């Protein structure tokens, strides 16, 4: 049975389970788990994607789920794959993924839309081993994470991903692909990280600077940053870097943000 009618989806947990077999197949195909690779799945749900991933040649799969009510759907999977699967019960927002051994190199997840941004920050912070993420997110979130400079969708996490690697939309997914059917459209987002700037995810100054810079978009960036760290001579920093005093946060490229960070953090 693909989905049991007896299960009550919890709106508070953002439970919209992917029910389209065709899209499930495309996710696994895109993730392309190689022989021996270690994967992490966030949100096992009823185990549909979990089983598809285990049908691949991956070496090991961790799967995290917060809702114990889903245990009847998942309890047989550890028995079927005792040497290459571990089910972890808990809240992904509170997890420290750095303790996982062997360490995952790829993350595949159908993320509850209300925790997309904090969860991705958490993964970037505590899972330095992962260089590839394939995430089902709300379409608007995907647009923010892939937005170019000078667009209204531009926001802090997107700037960070631009510097750490590459984020791109690979597949738009309609609401009808999920059960229950959500009120929003979704998108499969692919993130590939390089070796440079991985430290930004754990840099409190970087994250605070971006958060403050984008906090009040109608205000000029210079004014927002003065509110963040008034002791920094921001006007001088802007002048040194050739950034106009009337600039707004979304107008800057990733490299300009990085230059601001380097000069202001001294």
FENVENZI-V54810 format. One record per residue. RES is the residue in three letters. D_LAST is the distance of its C-alpha to the last C-alpha in whole Angstrom. Layout:
res:d_last
RES:D_LAST
RES:D_LAST
//
This chain:
res:d_last
UNK:59
UNK:56
UNK:55
UNK:57
UNK:59
UNK:58
UNK:55
UNK:53
UNK:50
UNK:47
UNK:46
UNK:43
UNK:42
UNK:42
UNK:45
UNK:46
UNK:47
UNK:47
UNK:51
UNK:51
UNK:52
UNK:51
UNK:48
UNK:47
UNK:49
UNK:46
UNK:43
UNK:45
UNK:45
UNK:42
UNK:40
UNK:42
UNK:42
UNK:43
UNK:45
UNK:43
UNK:40
UNK:39
UNK:38
UNK:37
UNK:39
UNK:38
UNK:41
UNK:44
UNK:46
UNK:49
UNK:49
UNK:50
UNK:46
UNK:46
UNK:50
UNK:49
UNK:46
UNK:48
UNK:50
UNK:48
UNK:48
UNK:44
UNK:44
UNK:43
UNK:42
UNK:40
UNK:41
UNK:40
UNK:42
UNK:41
UNK:45
UNK:48
UNK:50
UNK:50
UNK:51
UNK:54
UNK:53
UNK:51
UNK:53
UNK:54
UNK:51
UNK:50
UNK:54
UNK:54
UNK:51
UNK:51
UNK:49
UNK:46
UNK:46
UNK:44
UNK:44
UNK:41
UNK:42
UNK:39
UNK:37
UNK:34
UNK:31
UNK:32
UNK:32
UNK:30
UNK:31
UNK:29
UNK:32
UNK:35
UNK:36
UNK:37
UNK:34
UNK:34
UNK:33
UNK:35
UNK:35
UNK:37
UNK:38
UNK:40
UNK:37
UNK:38
UNK:37
UNK:36
UNK:33
UNK:32
UNK:28
UNK:28
UNK:30
UNK:28
UNK:24
UNK:26
UNK:27
UNK:24
UNK:23
UNK:26
UNK:27
UNK:25
UNK:29
UNK:30
UNK:29
UNK:32
UNK:33
UNK:36
UNK:36
UNK:38
UNK:37
UNK:38
UNK:38
UNK:36
UNK:33
UNK:33
UNK:33
UNK:30
UNK:28
UNK:30
UNK:29
UNK:28
UNK:26
UNK:27
UNK:30
UNK:30
UNK:30
UNK:26
UNK:24
UNK:21
UNK:23
UNK:24
UNK:21
UNK:20
UNK:23
UNK:23
UNK:20
UNK:21
UNK:25
UNK:28
UNK:29
UNK:33
UNK:36
UNK:39
UNK:42
UNK:43
UNK:45
UNK:47
UNK:48
UNK:51
UNK:49
UNK:49
UNK:51
UNK:51
UNK:50
UNK:47
UNK:46
UNK:43
UNK:43
UNK:41
UNK:39
UNK:39
UNK:35
UNK:34
UNK:30
UNK:30
UNK:26
UNK:25
UNK:23
UNK:20
UNK:17
UNK:19
UNK:16
UNK:15
UNK:19
UNK:17
UNK:14
UNK:14
UNK:11
UNK:12
UNK:16
UNK:15
UNK:14
UNK:17
UNK:19
UNK:18
UNK:18
UNK:22
UNK:23
UNK:25
UNK:26
UNK:28
UNK:25
UNK:23
UNK:19
UNK:18
UNK:20
UNK:19
UNK:15
UNK:16
UNK:18
UNK:15
UNK:12
UNK:14
UNK:12
UNK:9
UNK:11
UNK:12
UNK:15
UNK:13
UNK:11
UNK:15
UNK:16
UNK:14
UNK:15
UNK:18
UNK:18
UNK:21
UNK:21
UNK:24
UNK:22
UNK:23
UNK:21
UNK:24
UNK:24
UNK:20
UNK:21
UNK:19
UNK:17
UNK:16
UNK:15
UNK:13
UNK:11
UNK:10
UNK:9
UNK:7
UNK:6
UNK:6
UNK:4
UNK:0
//
